[in-house]
Amino acid sequence: MIVVATSDFEVYHGVVNELRDRGATFTTIEPDEELPDQATVVITDADHADAFATVTTIVAEPDGPRRAVDQALAAVRGDGGRTVIGVDPGRKPGIAVLAGETVVAAFQVPLGDAVDVIQREVAEAPSPIVRIGDGSRLESATLVNDLEDVQVELVDETGTTPYLGTGTRGMGDVLAAVNIARLEGEVVDAREIEPTTGEIQVIKDRSRERSEHNRAIDEVLARRVAAGELTIEEALSEHRTDDGSGSGDE
């Protein structure tokens, strides 16, 4: 059983609310009270980290209750605590965080935010793995090339997107990310992709859609976007600066 033992008001409320949201069984005590006989994990604050030598102790920070609860639940389930993150790449990648076989978090964010989310989730995790689907070639290459200090595997994502029944619209990318996390892939340090003519045109079309003046970026800038060197917004800014014009059409 999980025991919350803290005199820190913020830690207490953050952890208790997180445990309740997860439907976890737990109890609370004062830090100077004796632990219940069935206690296996204690969540506490930094001031009382050394007070519970007989059980697994997890220190929760006021601004990080979810991470502490993730660790506690993994310890109770015997998952070993290894963090595996699956990513279904695309313009808004699905991201699933697994501790052992348990999904502990899920996200779907714009591509430009995905690396920050992944890096935050692997921080302090023991021997984490990030598994990225090999579809959406340009987006997956951007993720592989931008992730640092973590093992990355490129996974064959064939068949990872499940059938979605009524009322499950929008869940496909996240569920695919869960399936990708459970597949072993090839360890990679980088992914070099030469964009096709069609992919370059798609980027130029997207830039036109986002331009205030219905103006597409040129092929040179589109290739830099494809390589992950620029976002479309940054490419549009450079395009306007280069030609000294904010209007017109190509």
C-alpha positions as CSV (number, residue, x, y, z in Angstrom):
1,M,0.0,0.0,0.0
2,I,1.1,3.6,-0.7
3,V,1.4,5.9,2.3
4,V,1.6,9.7,2.0
5,A,3.6,11.1,4.9
6,T,4.4,14.8,4.6
7,S,4.0,18.1,6.5
8,D,4.4,20.1,3.3
9,F,1.0,21.4,2.4
10,E,1.7,21.7,-1.4
11,V,3.2,18.2,-1.6
12,Y,0.3,16.7,0.3
13,H,-2.4,18.1,-1.8
14,G,-0.6,17.6,-5.1
15,V,0.1,13.9,-4.3
16,V,-3.3,13.1,-2.8
17,N,-5.2,14.7,-5.7
18,E,-3.0,12.8,-8.2
19,L,-3.5,9.5,-6.4
20,R,-7.3,10.0,-6.2
21,D,-7.4,10.8,-9.9
22,R,-5.6,7.5,-10.6
23,G,-8.0,5.5,-8.4
24,A,-5.1,4.3,-6.3
25,T,-5.4,2.8,-2.8
26,F,-3.5,4.8,-0.2
27,T,-3.5,6.3,3.3
28,T,-2.0,9.4,4.9
29,I,-0.1,9.8,8.1
30,E,2.0,12.5,9.9
31,P,5.7,12.1,9.2
32,D,6.4,11.2,12.9
33,E,3.7,8.4,13.1
34,E,4.4,4.7,12.7
35,L,3.9,3.2,9.3
36,P,0.9,0.8,8.8
37,D,2.0,-2.9,8.6
38,Q,0.8,-3.1,5.0
39,A,2.9,-0.1,3.8
40,T,5.2,-0.8,0.9
41,V,5.9,2.6,-0.5
42,V,6.0,6.0,1.2
43,I,5.7,9.3,-0.6
44,T,7.2,12.2,1.4
45,D,8.9,15.5,1.2
46,A,12.6,16.3,1.1
47,D,12.8,17.1,4.8
48,H,11.7,13.6,5.7
49,A,13.4,11.6,3.0
50,D,15.6,9.7,5.5
51,A,12.8,8.9,8.0
52,F,11.5,5.7,6.4
53,A,14.3,3.2,6.1
54,T,12.2,0.0,6.0
55,V,10.2,0.7,2.8
56,T,10.6,2.2,-0.6
57,T,10.7,6.0,-0.2
58,I,9.9,8.5,-2.9
59,V,10.5,12.2,-2.5
60,A,7.9,14.4,-4.1
61,E,8.5,18.0,-5.1
62,P,5.7,20.6,-4.8
63,D,5.7,21.1,-8.5
64,G,6.1,17.4,-9.5
65,P,3.5,15.3,-7.8
66,R,2.7,13.2,-10.9
67,R,6.3,12.0,-11.3
68,A,6.3,10.8,-7.6
69,V,3.0,9.0,-8.1
70,D,4.2,7.4,-11.3
71,Q,7.2,6.0,-9.3
72,A,5.1,4.9,-6.4
73,L,2.6,3.0,-8.6
74,A,5.4,1.4,-10.6
75,A,7.0,0.2,-7.3
76,V,3.7,-1.2,-6.0
77,R,3.0,-3.1,-9.2
78,G,6.6,-4.4,-9.5
79,D,7.0,-2.9,-13.0
80,G,10.7,-2.3,-12.4
81,G,10.2,1.4,-13.0
82,R,11.7,1.5,-16.5
83,T,10.3,4.3,-18.6
84,V,9.5,3.6,-22.3
85,I,8.1,6.4,-24.4
86,G,6.3,5.6,-27.7
87,V,5.8,8.3,-30.3
88,D,3.5,8.2,-33.3
89,P,5.1,11.0,-35.4
90,G,3.2,13.6,-37.4
91,R,2.3,17.3,-37.3
92,K,0.8,16.6,-33.8
93,P,2.6,13.5,-32.5
94,G,0.9,11.1,-30.1
95,I,3.1,10.4,-27.1
96,A,2.6,7.6,-24.6
97,V,4.7,7.1,-21.4
98,L,4.9,3.6,-20.1
99,A,6.3,2.3,-16.8
100,G,6.7,-1.4,-17.4
101,E,3.4,-2.4,-19.1
102,T,1.4,0.4,-17.5
103,V,0.6,3.6,-19.4
104,V,1.2,6.4,-16.9
105,A,0.8,9.4,-19.2
106,A,-0.3,10.4,-22.7
107,F,0.0,13.6,-24.7
108,Q,-0.7,14.9,-28.2
109,V,1.1,18.2,-28.9
110,P,2.4,20.2,-31.9
111,L,5.6,18.8,-33.4
112,G,7.5,21.8,-32.2
113,D,6.6,21.0,-28.5
114,A,7.2,17.2,-28.7
115,V,10.9,17.1,-27.9
116,D,10.4,19.2,-24.8
117,V,7.6,16.9,-23.6
118,I,9.7,13.8,-24.2
119,Q,12.8,15.2,-22.6
120,R,10.7,16.2,-19.5
121,E,9.3,12.7,-19.2
122,V,12.7,11.0,-19.5
123,A,14.4,13.3,-17.0
124,E,15.5,11.4,-13.9
125,A,14.1,8.1,-15.3
126,P,16.4,5.1,-15.0
127,S,17.6,3.9,-18.4
128,P,14.7,5.3,-20.4
129,I,14.0,4.4,-24.1
130,V,12.2,6.5,-26.7
131,R,10.6,4.5,-29.5
132,I,9.6,6.5,-32.6
133,G,7.5,5.2,-35.4
134,D,9.1,5.2,-38.8
135,G,6.1,6.7,-40.7
136,S,5.8,10.5,-41.3
137,R,9.4,10.5,-42.5
138,L,10.2,14.1,-42.1
139,E,8.6,14.5,-38.7
140,S,10.1,11.3,-37.3
141,A,13.6,12.4,-38.6
142,T,13.1,15.8,-36.8
143,L,12.3,14.0,-33.5
144,V,15.2,11.5,-33.9
145,N,17.7,14.3,-34.7
146,D,16.6,16.7,-31.9
147,L,16.5,14.2,-29.0
148,E,19.6,14.2,-26.9
149,D,21.1,12.1,-24.1
150,V,18.5,9.3,-24.4
151,Q,18.4,6.0,-26.3
152,V,16.2,6.3,-29.4
153,E,14.8,3.4,-31.4
154,L,13.1,3.6,-34.8
155,V,10.2,1.2,-34.9
156,D,8.3,-0.3,-37.8
157,E,4.9,1.2,-37.1
158,T,3.0,-1.0,-39.6
159,G,-0.3,-2.0,-38.0
160,T,0.1,0.1,-34.8
161,T,-2.9,2.3,-35.5
162,P,-6.0,0.6,-34.0
163,Y,-9.5,0.6,-35.3
164,L,-11.5,3.4,-33.6
165,G,-15.1,2.8,-32.7
166,T,-17.8,5.4,-32.1
167,G,-16.8,8.2,-29.7
168,T,-13.1,7.6,-29.9
169,R,-12.2,10.3,-32.5
170,G,-8.8,11.9,-31.8
171,M,-7.4,8.9,-29.8
172,G,-5.8,7.1,-32.7
173,D,-2.3,8.7,-32.5
174,V,-2.0,8.2,-28.8
175,L,-3.1,4.6,-29.0
176,A,-0.7,4.0,-31.8
177,A,2.0,5.5,-29.6
178,V,1.2,3.0,-26.9
179,N,1.6,0.1,-29.4
180,I,4.9,1.6,-30.7
181,A,6.2,1.8,-27.2
182,R,5.7,-2.0,-26.9
183,L,7.7,-2.8,-30.0
184,E,11.5,-3.1,-30.2
185,G,13.2,-1.1,-32.9
186,E,16.6,-0.3,-34.3
187,V,18.7,2.0,-32.2
188,V,19.5,5.2,-34.1
189,D,21.5,8.4,-33.4
190,A,20.3,10.3,-36.4
191,R,17.9,9.9,-39.4
192,E,18.9,11.5,-42.7
193,I,15.9,12.0,-45.1
194,E,16.0,13.5,-48.6
195,P,12.6,15.1,-49.0
196,T,10.7,14.1,-52.1
197,T,9.2,16.7,-54.5
198,G,5.8,16.0,-53.1
199,E,6.9,16.5,-49.5
200,I,8.6,19.8,-50.5
201,Q,5.3,20.9,-52.2
202,V,3.3,20.0,-49.1
203,I,5.6,22.2,-46.9
204,K,5.2,25.1,-49.4
205,D,1.4,24.7,-49.4
206,R,1.4,24.8,-45.6
207,S,3.5,27.9,-45.6
208,R,1.0,29.6,-48.0
209,E,-1.9,28.6,-45.7
210,R,-0.1,30.2,-42.7
211,S,1.1,33.3,-44.6
212,E,-0.8,36.5,-43.9
213,H,-0.5,37.4,-47.6
214,N,-1.1,34.0,-49.2
215,R,2.6,33.7,-50.1
216,A,4.6,30.4,-50.1
217,I,8.2,30.0,-49.1
218,D,10.8,29.1,-51.8
219,E,12.3,25.6,-52.2
220,V,15.5,26.4,-50.4
221,L,13.6,27.4,-47.2
222,A,11.2,24.5,-47.7
223,R,14.1,22.1,-47.7
224,R,15.4,23.6,-44.4
225,V,12.0,23.1,-42.9
226,A,12.0,19.5,-44.1
227,A,15.4,19.0,-42.4
228,G,14.1,20.4,-39.1
229,E,16.4,23.5,-39.3
230,L,13.4,25.9,-39.3
231,T,9.8,25.9,-38.4
232,I,7.3,27.1,-41.1
233,E,6.8,30.3,-39.1
234,E,10.6,30.9,-39.0
235,A,10.9,30.2,-42.8
236,L,8.1,32.6,-43.5
237,S,9.9,35.3,-41.5
238,E,13.1,34.7,-43.4
239,H,11.3,34.7,-46.7
240,R,9.8,38.1,-46.0
241,T,13.2,39.5,-44.9
242,D,15.0,38.2,-48.0
243,D,12.7,39.7,-50.6
244,G,11.8,42.8,-48.6
245,S,8.1,42.3,-49.3
246,G,5.1,41.3,-47.3
247,S,2.7,40.9,-50.1
248,G,2.3,39.2,-53.5
249,D,2.1,35.6,-54.6
250,E,4.3,32.9,-56.2
